[in-house]
Amino acid sequence: MICVSIAEPTLDECRAALKGLELAEIRIDKTGLSLVEIKELFSAPLKLVATCRPGTRPDDARMAALLTAISAGAAYVDIELESSPQFRDPILAAARENHCRIIVTYHNYTETPLKQILLLMIEECFDLGASIAKIICRVQSVQDCARLFSLYETRKNVVALGLGELGLITRIAGPFFGAPLTYASLAPGKETAEGQPDVASLEAVLKLINRR
């Protein structure tokens, strides 16, 4: 399934972007949404992932945003494996209480570590109660991409994606290796990660492959 990553600045623009989408991630950290607007958006009968990465909002505001989205009806919440227990645990507890599925994401913005390390990261994600373990690594070679693909041999409900131009293939081929999700941008120029294709292009490529 394609999850479209939405980072529109206003509530009205987010609503417009969501029209016709089966699954979407709201990158709260890249929006200007208030808690009232987050509640309104996630209360809609849509399948939405709540994500609020570090960097633009302080941790207390990030936690409040995610807890608001969860209580409003988010289908998934995505939190970072590298988060502190003080930040992470209340979000995990709220997700369980509200029947919100959990995505735990490991990020490595500089390299793709050895497979043994990545497997440990995946196990840590599942140990925290993840429904989906997501691995995001900088890829600098075909071998790095192959290492990410090899993770699908060992576990179900894993998403392994590469950052950078070479990482595009991981986003296209992931579903064929068993990834439950792959991510796309709303349109060219609206990428929320390096190497992310736009949804129309990704749908066209997947459709072409599925014909063969």
C-alpha positions in Angstrom: 0.0 0.0 0.0 1.2 3.5 -0.8 1.3 6.0 2.1 1.3 9.6 0.8 3.3 11.9 3.0 1.4 15.2 3.5 3.3 18.3 4.7 0.9 21.1 3.7 1.1 24.2 6.0 -2.6 24.7 6.8 -5.6 22.6 7.8 -7.5 23.5 4.6 -4.5 22.5 2.4 -4.1 19.2 4.3 -7.8 18.4 3.8 -7.5 19.2 0.1 -4.4 17.1 -0.3 -6.1 14.1 1.4 -9.0 13.8 -1.1 -9.0 10.5 -2.8 -6.1 9.0 -0.8 -6.4 5.6 0.8 -3.6 6.1 3.3 -1.7 9.2 4.2 1.0 10.3 6.7 0.6 13.8 8.2 4.0 15.2 8.9 2.9 17.4 11.7 6.4 18.8 12.2 6.3 20.3 8.7 2.8 21.8 9.1 1.6 24.8 11.1 -1.3 22.9 12.6 -2.5 23.8 16.1 -3.7 21.1 18.6 -7.3 22.1 17.8 -6.6 21.6 14.1 -4.8 18.3 14.6 -7.8 17.0 16.5 -10.1 18.1 13.8 -8.0 16.6 11.0 -7.5 13.2 12.7 -11.1 13.0 13.7 -12.1 12.6 10.0 -13.0 9.1 8.9 -9.6 8.7 7.1 -6.7 6.3 7.5 -4.0 8.6 8.8 -0.5 8.2 10.2 0.5 10.8 12.8 4.2 11.7 12.5 6.0 14.6 14.2 9.8 14.4 13.8 12.3 16.3 16.0 13.6 19.7 14.9 10.8 22.2 14.5 8.8 21.7 17.6 10.0 21.2 21.2 9.5 17.7 22.6 6.6 18.7 24.8 4.8 20.2 21.8 5.6 17.1 19.7 4.2 14.8 22.4 1.1 16.9 22.7 0.6 16.9 19.0 0.9 13.1 18.8 -1.2 12.4 21.8 -3.9 14.7 20.3 -3.8 12.8 17.0 -4.0 9.4 18.7 -7.0 10.4 20.9 -8.7 11.9 17.8 -8.5 8.7 15.9 -5.2 8.3 14.1 -4.8 4.8 12.5 -1.1 4.8 13.1 1.5 6.8 15.1 5.1 6.9 14.0 7.8 7.5 16.6 11.6 7.3 16.5 13.4 4.4 18.0 16.0 6.8 19.2 13.4 8.7 21.3 13.9 8.9 25.0 11.7 6.7 27.2 10.2 9.9 28.8 9.0 11.0 25.3 8.2 7.6 23.9 6.4 5.7 26.7 3.4 8.0 27.1 2.8 7.9 23.3 3.1 4.1 23.2 0.7 3.8 26.1 -1.9 6.1 24.5 -1.6 4.2 21.2 -2.4 0.9 22.9 -5.3 2.4 24.8 -6.8 3.9 21.7 -6.2 0.9 19.4 -3.8 3.0 17.3 -1.2 0.9 15.5 2.5 1.7 16.2 5.3 2.3 13.7 8.7 2.6 15.3 11.3 4.1 13.0 15.1 3.7 13.1 16.9 6.5 11.3 20.5 6.6 10.1 21.1 9.8 8.1 24.8 9.0 7.3 25.1 5.4 6.2 23.5 2.0 5.9 24.9 -0.1 8.8 25.8 -3.8 8.7 22.9 -6.2 8.4 23.5 -7.5 11.9 23.1 -4.0 13.3 19.9 -3.4 11.3 18.4 -6.7 12.5 19.1 -5.6 16.1 17.3 -2.3 15.4 14.3 -4.1 14.0 14.1 -6.3 17.1 14.2 -3.2 19.3 11.3 -1.8 17.3 9.2 -4.9 17.8 10.2 -5.1 21.5 8.6 -1.7 21.9 5.4 -3.0 20.6 5.6 -1.9 17.0 3.1 -3.2 14.4 5.6 -2.1 11.8 9.4 -1.6 12.1 10.7 1.0 9.7 14.3 1.3 8.8 15.5 4.5 7.1 19.1 4.7 6.1 21.4 6.8 3.8 22.3 4.6 0.8 25.5 5.3 -1.1 25.8 2.1 -3.3 23.8 -0.7 -4.8 25.1 -2.9 -2.1 23.5 -0.6 0.5 20.2 -1.1 -1.2 20.7 -4.9 -1.4 21.4 -4.9 2.4 18.0 -3.1 3.0 16.2 -5.6 0.7 17.8 -8.5 2.6 16.0 -7.5 5.8 12.7 -8.7 4.3 14.0 -12.3 4.4 14.1 -12.3 8.2 10.9 -10.5 9.4 7.4 -9.6 8.4 6.0 -6.1 8.8 9.3 -4.4 8.0 9.7 -1.3 5.8 13.2 -0.6 4.7 13.8 2.6 2.8 16.9 4.3 1.5 17.6 8.0 1.6 19.1 9.7 -1.5 18.7 9.2 -5.2 19.8 5.6 -5.1 17.1 4.9 -2.5 14.3 5.3 -5.0 14.5 1.6 -5.9 13.9 0.7 -2.3 10.6 2.6 -2.4 9.5 1.0 -5.7 10.6 -2.6 -5.0 9.8 -2.7 -1.2 6.2 -4.0 -1.7 7.4 -6.8 -3.9 9.7 -7.9 -1.1 6.8 -7.8 1.4 6.8 -4.3 2.8 3.3 -3.5 4.1 3.9 0.2 3.2 5.9 2.4 0.9 5.9 6.1 0.9 5.4 8.8 -1.8 5.0 12.5 -2.0 1.8 14.3 -3.0 3.4 15.8 -6.1 6.9 16.6 -7.5 8.5 19.2 -5.3 6.6 18.1 -2.2 8.9 15.4 -1.0 9.4 14.9 2.7 12.4 12.6 2.3 15.3 12.3 -0.2 14.6 9.9 -3.0 10.8 9.9 -2.4 8.8 9.6 -5.7 5.5 11.4 -6.2 2.4 9.2 -5.8 1.3 9.4 -9.5 4.7 8.3 -10.7 4.9 5.5 -8.2 1.4 4.2 -9.0 2.3 4.2 -12.7 5.5 2.2 -12.1 3.8 -0.3 -9.8 1.0 -0.8 -12.2 3.4 -1.4 -15.1 5.4 -4.0 -13.0 2.2 -5.7 -12.0 1.2 -6.2 -15.6 4.2 -8.4 -16.3 
